């Protein structure tokens, strides 16, 4: 469970502090990443409750350990795909924009 928690926390930090800030800068929104933080947290909490409700009310005889293992594998595949799509979007967007110039 501890390794699972660490494995989920590291991508959480990656998306929150690196990718969200890059999105704000690249799309030139004025503001900070607070709304994106809140939205991602809300989706994560909703997903956690959804997983518990699914496991509690489904007729599946799968144990929590195998259910968690299958869920982690599916989540890993989905997050890898999301990271690849994000990388492609950021690279495509950065090629279309001129270099950022610091006005000092």
C-alpha positions in Angstrom: 0.0 0.0 0.0 2.9 2.4 0.7 4.5 1.7 -2.6 1.2 2.1 -4.3 0.7 5.5 -2.5 4.2 6.7 -3.6 3.5 5.5 -7.1 0.3 7.6 -7.2 1.8 10.6 -5.5 4.7 11.1 -7.9 2.6 11.6 -11.1 0.3 13.8 -9.0 3.2 16.1 -8.3 4.5 15.9 -11.9 1.2 17.0 -13.3 0.4 19.6 -10.7 3.7 21.4 -10.5 5.3 20.9 -13.9 2.7 20.3 -16.6 -0.1 22.6 -15.2 2.3 25.5 -14.9 3.6 24.9 -18.5 0.0 24.9 -19.8 -0.7 28.3 -18.1 2.5 29.8 -19.5 2.0 28.3 -23.0 -1.6 29.4 -23.4 -0.7 32.8 -21.8 -3.5 32.8 -19.2 -3.3 35.4 -16.5 -3.5 33.8 -13.1 -2.1 30.7 -11.4 -2.7 27.0 -11.4 -5.0 27.0 -8.4 -8.1 26.2 -10.5 -6.4 23.3 -12.2 -5.2 22.0 -8.8 -8.7 22.1 -7.5 -10.2 20.4 -10.6 -7.6 17.6 -10.6 -8.1 17.0 -6.8 -11.8 16.9 -7.2 -11.6 14.4 -10.1 -9.2 12.3 -8.0 -11.5 12.2 -5.0 -14.5 11.5 -7.2 -12.5 8.6 -8.7 -11.6 7.2 -5.3 -15.2 7.2 -4.2 -16.3 5.7 -7.5 -13.8 2.9 -7.1 -15.0 2.1 -3.6 -18.7 2.2 -4.7 -18.0 0.0 -7.7 -16.2 -2.6 -5.5 -18.8 -2.5 -2.8 -21.9 -2.8 -5.0 -20.7 -4.9 -7.8 -21.4 -8.7 -7.9 -17.7 -9.4 -8.6 -16.0 -11.9 -6.3 -12.6 -10.4 -6.9 -10.5 -9.7 -3.8 -9.4 -6.2 -2.9 -5.7 -7.1 -3.7 -6.4 -8.4 -7.2 -8.8 -5.5 -7.8 -6.2 -3.0 -6.7 -3.6 -4.7 -8.9 -5.8 -4.6 -12.0 -6.8 -1.0 -11.3 -3.1 0.0 -10.9 -2.2 -1.7 -14.2 -5.1 0.0 -16.0 -4.2 3.4 -14.4 -0.6 3.0 -15.4 -1.5 2.4 -19.0 -3.9 5.3 -19.1 -1.5 7.7 -17.4 1.3 6.7 -19.9 -1.1 7.5 -22.7 -2.0 10.8 -21.1 1.7 11.7 -20.7 2.4 10.9 -24.3 -0.5 13.0 -25.5 0.5 15.9 -23.2 4.1 15.7 -24.5 2.9 15.8 -28.1 0.5 18.8 -27.4 3.2 20.8 -25.6 5.8 20.2 -28.3 3.3 21.1 -31.0 2.2 24.2 -29.2 5.8 25.3 -28.4 6.9 25.0 -32.1 4.1 27.4 -33.2 5.0 30.1 -30.6 8.0 32.3 -30.8 10.6 32.1 -28.0 9.6 33.8 -24.8 11.5 37.0 -24.3 12.2 38.4 -20.8 11.4 42.1 -20.6 13.8 43.5 -18.0 
